[in-house]
């Protein structure tokens, strides 16, 4: 039986650069760093509150920008989407889709990281503010 999503792995050409983006621009905390494998790939663990962990890991088969960023998008829940979207824009994080409302869910804004992967900040209905 599957119990829960334990982690999300985000593979990249440069785990060091991508994890620094998520630390410095998005505001996630790096909680663990390691070197693994025969080619000394770097791995960074970022804690996402009470949810699963995000691992950013070097991968020899990943090169350049993500050519299909719409395929997998992960959501980061926030308390105040207006405030967080403004902070990310000020930090010059690429905005893909400005904040919009999804009936029965809440508010969503979509951004892109330096590898071209999409991530969203979301403010769910229970805490949504107009």
N, CA, C and O atoms as a MOPAC input file, in Angstrom:
PM7 MOZYME 1SCF
protein

 N      0.82700 1    -1.17700 1     0.00000 1
 C      0.00000 1     0.00000 1     0.00000 1
 C      0.88100 1     1.25300 1     0.00000 1
 O      1.83100 1     1.34200 1     0.77700 1
 N      0.57500 1     2.19700 1    -0.84700 1
 C      1.29100 1     3.46700 1    -0.87500 1
 C      0.75600 1     4.35300 1     0.24500 1
 O     -0.45500 1     4.52100 1     0.38800 1
 N      1.67200 1     4.92100 1     1.04100 1
 C      1.26600 1     5.72100 1     2.19600 1
 C      1.22600 1     7.21800 1     1.90300 1
 O      0.31000 1     7.90900 1     2.34700 1
 N      2.22000 1     7.73000 1     1.15200 1
 C      2.28000 1     9.17300 1     0.89800 1
 C      3.40700 1     9.46800 1    -0.08700 1
 O      4.21300 1     8.59000 1    -0.39500 1
 N      3.45900 1    10.68000 1    -0.57100 1
 C      4.58400 1    11.12400 1    -1.38700 1
 C      5.72200 1    11.47800 1    -0.43100 1
 O      5.59700 1    12.39800 1     0.37800 1
 N      6.81900 1    10.75200 1    -0.52500 1
 C      7.94300 1    10.94000 1     0.39000 1
 C      8.85200 1    12.07700 1    -0.05000 1
 O      9.33300 1    12.85100 1     0.77700 1
 N      9.08800 1    12.17800 1    -1.37100 1
 C      9.98900 1    13.22000 1    -1.85100 1
 C      9.75400 1    13.45900 1    -3.33700 1
 O      9.10700 1    12.66800 1    -4.02300 1
 N     10.28700 1    14.55100 1    -3.80000 1
 C     10.28100 1    14.89200 1    -5.21500 1
 C     11.73300 1    15.10500 1    -5.60800 1
 O     12.43900 1    15.89500 1    -4.98100 1
 N     12.18700 1    14.39800 1    -6.65000 1
 C     13.55800 1    14.54100 1    -7.13800 1
 C     13.56200 1    15.43200 1    -8.37200 1
 O     12.82400 1    15.18500 1    -9.32700 1
 N     14.37700 1    16.44800 1    -8.35000 1
 C     14.52700 1    17.36200 1    -9.47700 1
 C     15.96100 1    17.22600 1    -9.97000 1
 O     16.89900 1    17.68900 1    -9.32000 1
 N     16.12000 1    16.58300 1   -11.12900 1
 C     17.45300 1    16.34100 1   -11.66800 1
 C     17.87900 1    17.51200 1   -12.54400 1
 O     17.04500 1    18.16700 1   -13.17000 1
 N     19.18300 1    17.76900 1   -12.58300 1
 C     19.71400 1    18.96100 1   -13.21800 1
 C     21.15400 1    18.74300 1   -13.66600 1
 O     21.81200 1    17.77900 1   -13.27500 1
 N     21.61000 1    19.64700 1   -14.47800 1
 C     23.01200 1    19.65800 1   -14.90000 1
 C     23.90900 1    20.20300 1   -13.78600 1
 O     25.07900 1    19.83300 1   -13.68700 1
 N     23.34300 1    21.09700 1   -12.93700 1
 C     24.11600 1    21.67400 1   -11.84400 1
 C     23.25000 1    21.81100 1   -10.58900 1
 O     22.55000 1    22.80600 1   -10.39800 1
 N     23.32100 1    20.78400 1    -9.74300 1
 C     22.54900 1    20.79800 1    -8.50000 1
 C     22.96200 1    21.96700 1    -7.60800 1
 O     22.12900 1    22.53500 1    -6.90200 1
 N     24.20800 1    22.31700 1    -7.63700 1
 C     24.69600 1    23.42200 1    -6.79900 1
 C     24.00700 1    24.73400 1    -7.17900 1
 O     23.53900 1    25.46700 1    -6.30800 1
 N     23.94600 1    25.02800 1    -8.47800 1
 C     23.31500 1    26.27300 1    -8.93800 1
 C     21.81000 1    26.26100 1    -8.72100 1
 O     21.23600 1    27.25600 1    -8.27700 1
 N     21.16100 1    25.12800 1    -9.03600 1
 C     19.71000 1    25.06700 1    -8.91700 1
 C     19.27200 1    25.10800 1    -7.45100 1
 O     18.28100 1    25.76100 1    -7.12600 1
 N     19.98300 1    24.43200 1    -6.57600 1
 C     19.62200 1    24.48100 1    -5.15800 1
 C     19.85700 1    25.88600 1    -4.59600 1
 O     19.10000 1    26.33800 1    -3.73700 1
 N     20.88700 1    26.57500 1    -5.06600 1
 C     21.11700 1    27.95800 1    -4.63000 1
 C     19.97800 1    28.86500 1    -5.08300 1
 O     19.58900 1    29.77600 1    -4.35300 1
 N     19.43400 1    28.62500 1    -6.29000 1
 C     18.27800 1    29.38600 1    -6.76500 1
 C     17.10100 1    29.20100 1    -5.80500 1
 O     16.49100 1    30.17800 1    -5.37000 1
 N     16.78600 1    27.95100 1    -5.47700 1
 C     15.64600 1    27.69000 1    -4.59400 1
 C     15.88900 1    28.21600 1    -3.18000 1
 O     14.94100 1    28.58900 1    -2.48900 1
 N     17.14000 1    28.25100 1    -2.74900 1
 C     17.46200 1    28.81800 1    -1.43300 1
 C     17.39000 1    30.33900 1    -1.46700 1
 O     16.70800 1    30.95100 1    -0.64400 1
 N     18.09600 1    30.95300 1    -2.42300 1
 C     18.25600 1    32.40400 1    -2.42700 1
 C     17.06100 1    33.15900 1    -2.99700 1
 O     16.72200 1    34.23100 1    -2.49700 1
 N     16.42500 1    32.63200 1    -4.01600 1
 C     15.31800 1    33.33800 1    -4.68000 1
 C     13.94800 1    32.91600 1    -4.14000 1
 O     13.08700 1    33.76000 1    -3.88800 1
 N     13.75600 1    31.61000 1    -3.96400 1
 C     12.44400 1    31.10700 1    -3.55100 1
 C     12.31200 1    31.10900 1    -2.03000 1
 O     11.21500 1    31.28400 1    -1.49900 1
 N     13.42800 1    30.91400 1    -1.33200 1
 C     13.39400 1    30.97600 1     0.13200 1
 C     13.30900 1    29.63200 1     0.83300 1
 O     12.95700 1    29.57200 1     2.01100 1
 N     13.63100 1    28.54300 1     0.12100 1
 C     13.63100 1    27.23000 1     0.75700 1
 C     14.96000 1    27.01800 1     1.47700 1
 O     15.98500 1    27.58800 1     1.10200 1
 N     14.92300 1    26.19700 1     2.50400 1
 C     16.12200 1    25.94300 1     3.30500 1
 C     16.77100 1    24.63400 1     2.88200 1
 O     16.11200 1    23.59700 1     2.82100 1
 N     18.06500 1    24.68800 1     2.59000 1
 C     18.82600 1    23.46500 1     2.31200 1
 C     19.10700 1    22.80400 1     3.65600 1
 O     19.73800 1    23.40000 1     4.52900 1
 N     18.63400 1    21.56200 1     3.81900 1
 C     18.77000 1    20.87300 1     5.10200 1
 C     19.80300 1    19.75000 1     5.08700 1
 O     20.16800 1    19.22200 1     6.13700 1
 N     20.27500 1    19.38600 1     3.88500 1
 C     21.25000 1    18.30600 1     3.78900 1
 C     21.95800 1    18.40600 1     2.45000 1
 O     21.33300 1    18.71100 1     1.43400 1
 N     23.26500 1    18.14800 1     2.44400 1
 C     24.05900 1    18.11300 1     1.20900 1
 C     24.85700 1    16.82200 1     1.19900 1
 O     25.31900 1    16.35900 1     2.24200 1
 N     25.01900 1    16.23800 1     0.00600 1
 C     25.79100 1    14.99900 1    -0.09900 1
 C     26.40100 1    14.88100 1    -1.48100 1
 O     25.96000 1    15.52700 1    -2.43100 1
 N     27.41700 1    14.05000 1    -1.57500 1
 C     28.01800 1    13.65800 1    -2.84200 1
 C     27.74100 1    12.17300 1    -2.97500 1
 O     27.91200 1    11.41200 1    -2.02300 1
 N     27.30200 1    11.75500 1    -4.19000 1
 C     26.93000 1    10.35000 1    -4.35000 1
 C     27.34800 1     9.82400 1    -5.70900 1
 O     27.61700 1    10.60000 1    -6.62700 1
 N     27.40200 1     8.51800 1    -5.83800 1
 C     27.68700 1     7.87500 1    -7.10600 1
 C     29.15600 1     7.88300 1    -7.47800 1
 O     29.99600 1     8.48300 1    -6.80700 1
 N     29.43300 1     7.19100 1    -8.57900 1
 C     30.80900 1     7.07400 1    -9.06300 1
 C     31.34100 1     8.36300 1    -9.66400 1
 O     32.55300 1     8.55500 1    -9.75400 1
 N     30.43700 1     9.25100 1   -10.07700 1
 C     30.86000 1    10.50900 1   -10.69300 1
 C     30.74700 1    11.69600 1    -9.74200 1
 O     30.77600 1    12.84800 1   -10.17300 1
 N     30.62000 1    11.41400 1    -8.46700 1
 C     30.53500 1    12.46000 1    -7.43600 1
 C     29.45000 1    13.48700 1    -7.72000 1
 O     29.69300 1    14.69200 1    -7.65000 1
 N     28.25100 1    13.01000 1    -8.04300 1
 C     27.13000 1    13.91900 1    -8.26100 1
 C     26.74500 1    14.55600 1    -6.92700 1
 O     26.77800 1    13.91800 1    -5.87500 1
 N     26.37900 1    15.83200 1    -7.00900 1
 C     25.95500 1    16.54300 1    -5.81100 1
 C     24.45500 1    16.38500 1    -5.62400 1
 O     23.69900 1    16.29400 1    -6.59100 1
 N     24.03600 1    16.35300 1    -4.35800 1
 C     22.62700 1    16.24500 1    -4.00800 1
 C     22.33800 1    17.21500 1    -2.87500 1
 O     23.10500 1    17.32000 1    -1.91800 1
 N     21.22600 1    17.91900 1    -2.99300 1
 C     20.79300 1    18.86600 1    -1.96500 1
 C     19.36300 1    18.53400 1    -1.57200 1
 O     18.50900 1    18.30600 1    -2.42800 1
 N     19.11100 1    18.51000 1    -0.27000 1
 C     17.76400 1    18.28400 1     0.24300 1
 C     17.21200 1    19.63000 1     0.70900 1
 O     17.86200 1    20.35900 1     1.45800 1
 N     16.00400 1    19.94200 1     0.25200 1
 C     15.32900 1    21.16000 1     0.68200 1
 C     14.04000 1    20.76600 1     1.38900 1
 O     13.26300 1    19.96200 1     0.87400 1
 N     13.82000 1    21.32300 1     2.54400 1
 C     12.64100 1    20.98600 1     3.34100 1
 C     11.48700 1    21.86200 1     2.90900 1
 O     11.63200 1    23.07200 1     2.73800 1
 N     10.31600 1    21.22100 1     2.73000 1
 C      9.11000 1    21.93100 1     2.31500 1
 C      8.08600 1    21.89700 1     3.44100 1
 O      7.03300 1    21.27800 1     3.28800 1
 N      8.36400 1    22.53500 1     4.55000 1
 C      7.42700 1    22.54300 1     5.66200 1
 C      7.17500 1    21.13700 1     6.16800 1
 O      8.11800 1    20.39400 1     6.44100 1
 N      5.89000 1    20.76000 1     6.29900 1
 C      5.53300 1    19.44000 1     6.82000 1
 C      5.37100 1    18.39900 1     5.71400 1
 O      5.14600 1    17.22400 1     6.00400 1
 N      5.47800 1    18.80200 1     4.48900 1
 C      5.26900 1    17.89100 1     3.35900 1
 C      6.52200 1    17.13500 1     2.97900 1
 O      7.48200 1    17.07400 1     3.74600 1
 N      6.50600 1    16.55700 1     1.78400 1
 C      7.66600 1    15.79300 1     1.31000 1
 C      8.87700 1    16.70300 1     1.09600 1
 O      8.75700 1    17.92600 1     1.02200 1
 N     10.02400 1    16.07800 1     1.00200 1
 C     11.26100 1    16.82500 1     0.74900 1
 C     11.46500 1    16.98600 1    -0.75900 1
 O     10.97600 1    16.18800 1    -1.55900 1
 N     12.19000 1    18.02800 1    -1.12100 1
 C     12.60200 1    18.25200 1    -2.49900 1
 C     14.09700 1    17.96900 1    -2.56000 1
 O     14.88400 1    18.56900 1    -1.83000 1
 N     14.48000 1    17.04000 1    -3.44600 1
 C     15.89300 1    16.74800 1    -3.65600 1
 C     16.29400 1    17.28400 1    -5.01400 1
 O     15.63300 1    17.01700 1    -6.01800 1
 N     17.38000 1    18.04200 1    -5.04400 1
 C     17.95000 1    18.53700 1    -6.28900 1
 C     19.26300 1    17.79500 1    -6.47900 1
 O     20.15900 1    17.85500 1    -5.63700 1
 N     19.35800 1    17.08500 1    -7.61600 1
 C     20.44100 1    16.12500 1    -7.79800 1
 C     21.05700 1    16.27400 1    -9.19200 1
 O     20.34600 1    16.39200 1   -10.19000 1
 N     22.38700 1    16.26500 1    -9.24000 1
 C     23.08400 1    16.22900 1   -10.53400 1
 C     22.70500 1    14.94900 1   -11.27400 1
 O     22.53100 1    13.89100 1   -10.66700 1
 N     22.58000 1    15.06600 1   -12.60300 1
 C     22.31700 1    13.87200 1   -13.42900 1
 C     23.02800 1    14.05900 1   -14.75800 1
 O     22.84900 1    15.07400 1   -15.43100 1
 N     23.83600 1    13.07500 1   -15.13000 1
 C     24.66100 1    13.18600 1   -16.34600 1
 C     23.83600 1    13.25900 1   -17.62600 1
 O     24.34100 1    13.74100 1   -18.64000 1
 N     22.58300 1    12.79700 1   -17.61800 1
 C     21.75400 1    12.82200 1   -18.82300 1
 C     20.92100 1    14.09600 1   -18.95100 1
 O     20.22100 1    14.27700 1   -19.94700 1
 N     20.98900 1    14.97000 1   -17.96300 1
 C     20.21100 1    16.21400 1   -18.01100 1
 C     21.13300 1    17.35100 1   -18.44800 1
 O     22.13800 1    17.63900 1   -17.80000 1
 N     20.77000 1    17.98700 1   -19.55700 1
 C     21.56600 1    19.09500 1   -20.10400 1
 C     20.64400 1    20.23400 1   -20.50200 1
 O     19.57400 1    20.00100 1   -21.06500 1
 N     21.04700 1    21.45000 1   -20.21700 1
 C     20.32000 1    22.63100 1   -20.66600 1
 C     18.96500 1    22.81600 1   -20.00400 1
 O     18.66700 1    22.24400 1   -18.95500 1
 N     18.15000 1    23.64900 1   -20.66900 1
 C     16.82700 1    23.98800 1   -20.13700 1
 C     15.81800 1    22.87100 1   -20.37600 1
 O     15.93200 1    22.10600 1   -21.33400 1
 N     14.84100 1    22.79300 1   -19.50200 1
 C     13.74700 1    21.84500 1   -19.63700 1
 C     12.94100 1    22.21200 1   -20.87900 1
 O     12.43700 1    23.33000 1   -20.98400 1
 N     12.81700 1    21.29200 1   -21.80600 1
 C     12.10800 1    21.55500 1   -23.06200 1
 C     10.60500 1    21.30800 1   -22.94700 1
 O      9.86000 1    21.62900 1   -23.87400 1
 N     10.14900 1    20.74800 1   -21.83600 1
 C      8.73200 1    20.46100 1   -21.64800 1
 C      8.32800 1    20.76200 1   -20.19700 1
 O      7.93500 1    19.85100 1   -19.46900 1
 N      8.42100 1    22.02400 1   -19.77400 1
 C      8.19200 1    22.35600 1   -18.36600 1
 C      6.74600 1    22.22600 1   -17.90900 1
 O      6.47900 1    22.25000 1   -16.70700 1
 N      5.81300 1    22.09000 1   -18.83600 1
 C      4.41000 1    21.92700 1   -18.44700 1
 C      4.09500 1    20.50800 1   -17.97500 1
 O      3.03900 1    20.27000 1   -17.39000 1
 N      4.99200 1    19.57900 1   -18.22300 1
 C      4.70800 1    18.16800 1   -17.92700 1
 C      4.55500 1    17.91000 1   -16.43000 1
 O      3.58500 1    17.27600 1   -16.01300 1
 N      5.48400 1    18.38400 1   -15.62600 1
 C      5.41500 1    18.20800 1   -14.17600 1
 C      5.65100 1    19.56700 1   -13.52400 1
 O      6.67200 1    20.21500 1   -13.75500 1
 N      4.70600 1    19.97400 1   -12.72100 1
 C      4.80500 1    21.24100 1   -11.99900 1
 C      4.52000 1    20.94000 1   -10.53600 1
 O      3.53300 1    20.27400 1   -10.22100 1
 N      5.36800 1    21.41900 1    -9.64300 1
 C      5.08000 1    21.20200 1    -8.22700 1
 C      4.61200 1    22.51000 1    -7.59800 1
 O      5.00400 1    23.60100 1    -8.01300 1
 N      3.76200 1    22.36500 1    -6.58700 1
 C      3.15100 1    23.51300 1    -5.92300 1
 C      3.74900 1    23.71800 1    -4.54400 1
 O      3.96500 1    22.76400 1    -3.79600 1
 N      4.01300 1    24.97700 1    -4.21800 1
 C      4.48000 1    25.36600 1    -2.89700 1
 C      3.38400 1    26.21600 1    -2.25900 1
 O      3.07200 1    27.30300 1    -2.74500 1
 N      2.80800 1    25.71900 1    -1.17700 1
 C      1.71400 1    26.44200 1    -0.53600 1
 C      2.25500 1    27.62700 1     0.25800 1
 O      3.25300 1    27.51100 1     0.97000 1
 N      1.58100 1    28.76400 1     0.12500 1
 C      1.96500 1    29.98900 1     0.82500 1
 C      0.76300 1    30.52100 1     1.60400 1
 O     -0.38200 1    30.16600 1     1.32600 1
 N      1.04700 1    31.38200 1     2.58600 1
 C     -0.02400 1    32.01000 1     3.36700 1
 C     -0.63500 1    33.19800 1     2.64200 1
 O     -1.84400 1    33.42500 1     2.70800 1
 N      0.21700 1    33.96200 1     1.94400 1
 C     -0.22600 1    35.20400 1     1.30300 1
 C      0.35500 1    35.25400 1    -0.10700 1
 O      1.50900 1    35.63600 1    -0.30100 1
 N     -0.45400 1    34.86700 1    -1.08300 1
 C      0.05400 1    34.74800 1    -2.46000 1
 C      0.45400 1    36.10000 1    -3.03900 1
 O      1.42500 1    36.17600 1    -3.79200 1
 N     -0.26100 1    37.15800 1    -2.71100 1
 C      0.10000 1    38.48000 1    -3.23100 1
 C      1.50300 1    38.87400 1    -2.75700 1
 O      2.32500 1    39.34800 1    -3.54100 1
 N      1.75500 1    38.67500 1    -1.49200 1
 C      3.05600 1    39.02200 1    -0.91000 1
 C      4.17600 1    38.16400 1    -1.50800 1
 O      5.22200 1    38.68900 1    -1.89000 1
 N      3.95600 1    36.84000 1    -1.58900 1
 C      4.99200 1    35.94400 1    -2.09000 1
 C      5.24100 1    36.12900 1    -3.58700 1
 O      6.38600 1    36.07000 1    -4.03500 1
 N      4.18400 1    36.35100 1    -4.35900 1
 C      4.35700 1    36.59700 1    -5.79800 1
 C      5.15100 1    37.88200 1    -6.01000 1
 O      6.03100 1    37.93600 1    -6.86900 1
 N      4.84400 1    38.90700 1    -5.23800 1
 C      5.58100 1    40.17500 1    -5.35100 1
 C      7.05600 1    39.98100 1    -4.98200 1
 O      7.93800 1    40.54600 1    -5.62800 1
 N      7.32200 1    39.18700 1    -3.94900 1
 C      8.70100 1    38.92700 1    -3.53000 1
 C      9.46900 1    38.19000 1    -4.62300 1
 O     10.61300 1    38.54100 1    -4.91100 1
 N      8.85800 1    37.17200 1    -5.23700 1
 C      9.52600 1    36.42400 1    -6.30100 1
 C      9.76900 1    37.30400 1    -7.52500 1
 O     10.83100 1    37.22600 1    -8.14200 1
 N      8.79100 1    38.14200 1    -7.88000 1
 C      8.97000 1    39.05400 1    -9.01300 1
 C     10.11400 1    40.02700 1    -8.73600 1
 O     10.93000 1    40.29700 1    -9.61700 1
 N     10.17200 1    40.55300 1    -7.51000 1
 C     11.24600 1    41.48400 1    -7.14000 1
 C     12.61300 1    40.79700 1    -7.21300 1
 O     13.61600 1    41.43200 1    -7.54000 1
 N     12.64500 1    39.49700 1    -6.90900 1
 C     13.88800 1    38.72200 1    -6.97100 1
 C     14.23400 1    38.31600 1    -8.40700 1
 O     15.21900 1    37.61700 1    -8.64600 1
 N     13.40800 1    38.76400 1    -9.35700 1
 C     13.61000 1    38.50500 1   -10.78600 1
 C     13.47100 1    37.02500 1   -11.15100 1
 O     14.14000 1    36.53100 1   -12.05800 1
 N     12.58100 1    36.32500 1   -10.42200 1
 C     12.22600 1    34.95800 1   -10.79000 1
 C     11.25700 1    35.07800 1   -11.96000 1
 O     10.32000 1    35.87500 1   -11.91600 1
 N     11.48200 1    34.28900 1   -13.00000 1
 C     10.67500 1    34.39100 1   -14.22300 1
 C      9.21400 1    34.02700 1   -13.95600 1
 O      8.90400 1    32.91900 1   -13.51600 1
 N      8.32900 1    34.97800 1   -14.23000 1
 C      6.89600 1    34.76700 1   -14.09300 1
 C      6.36300 1    34.11800 1   -15.36500 1
 O      6.58500 1    34.62800 1   -16.46400 1
 N      5.66400 1    32.99800 1   -15.22100 1
 C      5.06800 1    32.29900 1   -16.35200 1
 C      3.59300 1    32.66800 1   -16.47500 1
 O      3.11200 1    32.95300 1   -17.57200 1
 N      2.87900 1    32.66300 1   -15.35700 1
 C      1.45400 1    33.00800 1   -15.32700 1
 C      1.17300 1    33.73100 1   -14.02400 1
 O      1.38100 1    33.18600 1   -12.94000 1
 N      0.69300 1    34.98100 1   -14.14000 1
 C      0.39600 1    35.76400 1   -12.95000 1
 C     -0.74500 1    35.12600 1   -12.16700 1
 O     -1.42500 1    34.22600 1   -12.66200 1
 N     -0.94300 1    35.59100 1   -10.96700 1
 C     -1.92800 1    35.02400 1   -10.04800 1
 C     -3.32200 1    34.97600 1   -10.65600 1
 O     -3.80900 1    35.95400 1   -11.22300 1
 N     -3.94700 1    33.81500 1   -10.52500 1
 C     -5.32100 1    33.62500 1   -10.99300 1
 C     -6.05900 1    32.74200 1    -9.99200 1
 O     -5.44700 1    32.05100 1    -9.17800 1
 N     -7.37900 1    32.78200 1   -10.07000 1
 C     -8.24300 1    32.05500 1    -9.14400 1
 C     -8.74800 1    30.76300 1    -9.77900 1
 O     -9.11200 1    30.74300 1   -10.95500 1
 N     -8.76800 1    29.69000 1    -9.00000 1
 C     -9.36300 1    28.43100 1    -9.41800 1
 C    -10.51900 1    28.15900 1    -8.45200 1
 O    -10.30400 1    27.94700 1    -7.25800 1
 N    -11.72700 1    28.16800 1    -8.97300 1
 C    -12.92600 1    27.98700 1    -8.17000 1
 C    -12.83200 1    26.72100 1    -7.32000 1
 O    -12.51500 1    25.64700 1    -7.83100 1
 N    -13.10600 1    26.85100 1    -6.03600 1
 C    -13.09200 1    25.72100 1    -5.12500 1
 C    -11.71000 1    25.29900 1    -4.66400 1
 O    -11.59400 1    24.39300 1    -3.83900 1
 N    -10.65700 1    25.93000 1    -5.17200 1
 C     -9.29100 1    25.56100 1    -4.79000 1
 C     -8.57900 1    26.72300 1    -4.11600 1
 O     -8.15900 1    26.61500 1    -2.96400 1
 N     -8.44400 1    27.83100 1    -4.82800 1
 C     -7.72500 1    28.97700 1    -4.29000 1
 C     -7.05600 1    29.76700 1    -5.39100 1
 O     -7.62000 1    29.94400 1    -6.47100 1
 N     -5.84700 1    30.24300 1    -5.11700 1
 C     -5.11400 1    31.09500 1    -6.04800 1
 C     -3.78300 1    30.44900 1    -6.41300 1
 O     -3.16200 1    29.76900 1    -5.59700 1
 N     -3.35600 1    30.67600 1    -7.65900 1
 C     -2.13100 1    30.07000 1    -8.18500 1
 C     -1.35200 1    31.11000 1    -8.98600 1
 O     -1.94000 1    31.91500 1    -9.70800 1
 N     -0.03700 1    31.09000 1    -8.85700 1
 C      0.86200 1    31.85500 1    -9.72600 1
 C      1.98500 1    30.90200 1   -10.14100 1
 O      2.49200 1    30.14100 1    -9.31700 1
 N      2.36800 1    30.94500 1   -11.40700 1
 C      3.36500 1    30.00900 1   -11.93500 1
 C      4.65200 1    30.75000 1   -12.27000 1
 O      4.63100 1    31.81500 1   -12.88600 1
 N      5.76900 1    30.16800 1   -11.85400 1
 C      7.09700 1    30.72700 1   -12.09800 1
 C      7.98700 1    29.65200 1   -12.70800 1
 O      7.63100 1    28.47400 1   -12.71200 1
 N      9.15300 1    30.06000 1   -13.22500 1
 C     10.13300 1    29.12200 1   -13.77300 1
 C     11.45400 1    29.28200 1   -13.03900 1
 O     11.85900 1    30.39500 1   -12.70500 1
 N     12.12300 1    28.16000 1   -12.79000 1
 C     13.44300 1    28.22400 1   -12.17600 1
 C     14.51000 1    28.40900 1   -13.26500 1
 O     14.17600 1    28.55100 1   -14.44100 1
 N     15.75300 1    28.40700 1   -12.88600 1
 C     16.84200 1    28.68500 1   -13.83400 1
 C     17.08100 1    27.55400 1   -14.83100 1
 O     17.78300 1    27.74500 1   -15.82300 1
 N     16.50100 1    26.37000 1   -14.57600 1
 C     16.58200 1    25.25200 1   -15.52800 1
 C     15.35800 1    25.21500 1   -16.44300 1
 O     15.26300 1    24.35900 1   -17.32300 1
 N     14.42500 1    26.14400 1   -16.23500 1
 C     13.21500 1    26.16200 1   -17.04100 1
 C     12.09500 1    25.29700 1   -16.49900 1
 O     11.05900 1    25.16100 1   -17.15100 1
 N     12.27200 1    24.70600 1   -15.31900 1
 C     11.20800 1    23.92900 1   -14.69000 1
 C     10.17000 1    24.88800 1   -14.11100 1
 O     10.51700 1    25.94100 1   -13.57600 1
 N      8.90500 1    24.51700 1   -14.22000 1
 C      7.84600 1    25.33800 1   -13.64900 1
 C      7.53900 1    24.88400 1   -12.22400 1
 O      7.54000 1    23.69300 1   -11.91200 1
 N      7.27600 1    25.87100 1   -11.37300 1
 C      6.74300 1    25.61700 1   -10.04000 1
 C      5.68900 1    26.67000 1    -9.77500 1
 O      5.71700 1    27.76100 1   -10.34500 1
 N      4.76000 1    26.32700 1    -8.90100 1
 C      3.68400 1    27.25400 1    -8.60600 1
 C      3.65700 1    27.55300 1    -7.12400 1
 O      3.96800 1    26.70500 1    -6.28800 1
 N      3.27600 1    28.78700 1    -6.81900 1
 C      2.92700 1    29.09700 1    -5.44300 1
 C      1.40900 1    29.09100 1    -5.40700 1
 O      0.75200 1    29.58700 1    -6.32200 1
 N      0.86200 1    28.52600 1    -4.34400 1
 C     -0.58500 1    28.39200 1    -4.23700 1
 C     -1.04800 1    28.84400 1    -2.86300 1
 O     -0.37900 1    28.62500 1    -1.85400 1
 N     -2.19200 1    29.47100 1    -2.85300 1
 C     -2.86900 1    29.81000 1    -1.60700 1
 C     -4.21900 1    29.11900 1    -1.67600 1
 O     -5.11600 1    29.53800 1    -2.40800 1
 N     -4.34500 1    28.05100 1    -0.89800 1
 C     -5.56400 1    27.24600 1    -1.00400 1
 C     -6.74800 1    27.93600 1    -0.35700 1
 O     -6.60000 1    28.83200 1     0.47300 1
 N     -7.91200 1    27.49700 1    -0.75700 1
 C     -9.18200 1    28.12200 1    -0.38800 1
 C     -9.31300 1    28.41800 1     1.09400 1
 O     -9.78400 1    29.49400 1     1.46200 1
 N     -8.91500 1    27.50400 1     1.94800 1
 C     -9.08900 1    27.68500 1     3.39000 1
 C     -8.40400 1    28.94800 1     3.89800 1
 O     -8.83500 1    29.52200 1     4.89700 1
 N     -7.32400 1    29.39500 1     3.21000 1
 C     -6.60000 1    30.58400 1     3.64300 1
 C     -6.62200 1    31.68500 1     2.58400 1
 O     -5.92000 1    32.68600 1     2.72700 1
 N     -7.41700 1    31.51700 1     1.52200 1
 C     -7.41700 1    32.47000 1     0.41900 1
 C     -7.97700 1    33.81600 1     0.84800 1
 O     -8.93600 1    33.90500 1     1.61500 1
 N     -7.34300 1    34.85900 1     0.32500 1
 C     -7.79200 1    36.23200 1     0.54700 1
 C     -7.99600 1    36.87700 1    -0.80500 1
 O     -7.21400 1    36.63600 1    -1.72400 1
 N     -9.01500 1    37.67900 1    -0.94700 1
 C     -9.23700 1    38.38200 1    -2.22100 1
 C     -8.49400 1    39.67700 1    -2.25200 1
 O     -8.56100 1    40.40300 1    -3.24400 1

